[in-house]
C-alpha cells in the first residue's frame, strides 16, 4: 500500500526520475506476483521454520517498498536524489529478497534447482549486486530497463501457472 499511496508523488512530472519510477512500478507489480505465488503454498506442510521464512521473505518485499517510497513521499523534492540516497539499501534488500524467495520456494514446495523460476531468483541477486556496486546512472538505467523487459515474461509464467511452482 505504501507504493500505491506514493505513486502520485513519484510520478509528478517536475520531480520524477524515470529509473526510480521504473523500479517503483516493478516493486508494485512484483508484490502482486509474490502474493499470487503464495497460493502455491496452500498445501505445504507448515511448521515454525517455514512460517518464519515466509514472513521474512514478505518482510523483504515490504522493506523494498518502503525504501523506494518513504512515508513522507510528498516531501521528496527530487526522486533522482532520493533514489541515489537509498540505492545501496534498496539493492542490498533486493539481494536478500532474491535469496529469501529461493529459500521459501525450496522449503515450501521443494522447487527443483533447475526450475525456470530460479532464473528470477538469480536475476534479483545479480541486479542487487550490480546496483550496490556502482552509482553509475547508465548502469542503473540498464538495470531498470532489464527489469521492465523481463517482467512480462516472469508475470506470465507465474500468473498462468499459479500453484505450480513446484514444477
N, C-alpha and C positions, 0 to 999 in steps of 0.2 A: 504494500500500500504506500510505502514511502516513495517509491518511484512514481506511482500514479499521481500522488499528491504534488510531486515536484515537477512533473512534465511541463506544465505551463511555463514555469520559470526556466527550465533547461532549454526550452525551445524558443524563448524570446529572441527575436532577430538581432537586437543590439548587443546581446550578451552571449549568444550561442557559440559553441565551439563544436564543429561537426564531429570531430573524433570522440569527444566526450558524449555527445548526443547519440552517436552510434553505439557506444558501449552501454549507455543507459537503455537504449532500445533492445539491445541484446540481453541485458540483465532482466528486463521486463518479460521478454518472450521466453527466456530460459527458465524463469520462475514457473511459468505455465507448464513447460515441459517437465521440470523436476516434479511438480505436484502430480501431473498426469502419470509420470513413470512410477510414482508411488503405488499406483494400482497394481503394479507387478508384485507388490509385497503382500497382497491381501491373503495369500495362502501360505506365507512364510511362517516358520516357527519362530515366534518372538521370545526372546529372553532379554535379560538386562543388557548384555553386551550389544546385541542388535539394536535395541531400543536407544541406548545412549549413542551409538554410532550414527543411527538415523537422525537423532536430534542434532548431533554435531554437524552433520552434513547440511541439514536445513539451516542451522545457525550460520554456516559459511555463506549460504545464499543470502540470508538477511544481512550479514556483515558486508557483503559486496554491494547490496542495495543501499545501505546506509552510508557506505563510503562514497558511492557515486553521487548520492543526493542527500545532502545534510538536512537536518531538521529545519534549519533556517534558510531554506533554498531561496527565498525571496531576497535575502540579504547578500547573496553572492553577486559581486559586481562583474566578474569575468569568469566564465566557465573554463576558459583556457587556463587561467592562473590557478583556478581551483583544481582542475584535473592534474596539473603539474604538481600541485602541493600534496595530492593524495595518491599519486602514481605508484609509489613503492608499496604503500599499504594495500591498494586495490590489487595490484598484480601479485603480491605475496598471498593475499586472500584467494586469488584465482588458483594459485598453485595448491593451496590447502584444499580448495573446493574440488579440484580435479582428483587429488589423492583420496579425499574422503568419499567422493562419488564412486571411484573404483572400488574402495573398500566396502561401501554399503552394498553395491550390487553383488560383490563376491560373497558377503555374509548372508544377504537376504535371499538371493535367487541362484547362488552358485554359478554366476555368469562365467562361461569359459574364457580363458585368457585370449583366445583368438576371436572372440565375438567382435563384430564390426563396431559396436558402441565403444569399445576400448580406444578406438581412434579419437573419439571425442575426449576421453579422459586424458589421453596423451597430448592432444591439442591444447587443452586447458593448462596443463603443466608447462608445455613448451612456450606458449604465449605468455604465461606468467613469468617464466624465467627471462624471456626476452624483454618483457615490459619492465621488470625490475632492473635489468642490466643496463638499459640505456634510456636517457631522456630525449633522444633524437625524435623530433616531431614527425619526420618522414617515416621512421620505423613504426611509430605509434599509429600513423595513418594507415600503413600497410597492415598492421595487426587488426585495426578496426575493419578495414575492407575485407580481410580474410575471414573474419568472423561473420560479417554480413553476407558474404558469398556462401560460406559453409552452412549457415544456419538453416536455410530452407531444406537442405538435404537431411540434416540431423532431425529437424522438426518432422519432416515427412516420415522418416524411419520410426521415430518414437510414437507419433500420433496415430500412424496407421497400424502399429503393432503393439498397442497397449497390452500389458500383461504378458508380453513375450520376451522380456529382457533376458530371460534365461537361455534363450537360443531357440 
